[in-house]
Amino acid sequence: MIADDSALLREGLARLLAETGVEVLALVADADQLKTAVADVRPDIAVIDIRMPPTFTHEGARVAIELRAADPTLGIMLLSQSLESRYVTDLVRQHPRYFGYLLKDRVVDVPFFYAALQQVCQGGTVLDPQVVTHLLGRSDLAVQLSRLTDRERRVLALMAEGRSNRSISAELVIDEKTVESHISRIFTKLDLTPADEGNRRVLAVLAWLRN
């Protein structure tokens, strides 16, 4: 389903997605309609504009947090015209799975957007590179990343492409246990502790994309 106050974007996006075989169950224009529609049609993924009526501040993001609390497996793809961080940071850190956040400029690249929706529906995380830079600020990650070996950097690059451990093992012609060992060392070298167990993979990818 699609939630955006712009009728032009709603209808245009729905038509483009329909041409790729995506079934669009509902189109809504504000946060209240969004909550009602999700309860009624139970979509696999909700595409949500961060700024919607009545205040055009962060209604979409606030509802996304409510929807995530109610259903951890509902795909949520946030869209915005400009970079936003309020509420988004909480979603990325606390609920990285089944989540995406892209700038609206990316929507015009239909194959890219369709692939991003698929990845989110499958439990992945999709973040616009500009969003990553904005969320992480200007902190220098070069020192941490310089600790990685060439093989570890290759593994992390493949993780950033959304590859599973099995896919990485096939690409590098190594077994999955070896991939797991590389990833464990990556976490250690990037100072990602076991306390971050739920999102260490996402944080590692964020570090790579920011660099």
Buried (B, 14 or more C-beta within 10 A) or exposed (E): BBBBBBEEBBBBBBEBBEEEEBEBBBBBBBBBBBBEBBEEEEBBBBBBBBBBEEEEEBBBBBBBBEBBEEBEEBBBBBBBEEBBEEBBEBBBBEBBBBBBBBBBEBBEEEEEBBBBBBBBBEEBBBBBEBBBBBBBEEEEBEEBBEEBEEEBBBBBBBBBEBBBBEBBBEBBEBEBEBBEBBBEBBBEBBEBEEEBEEBBBBBBBBBBBBB
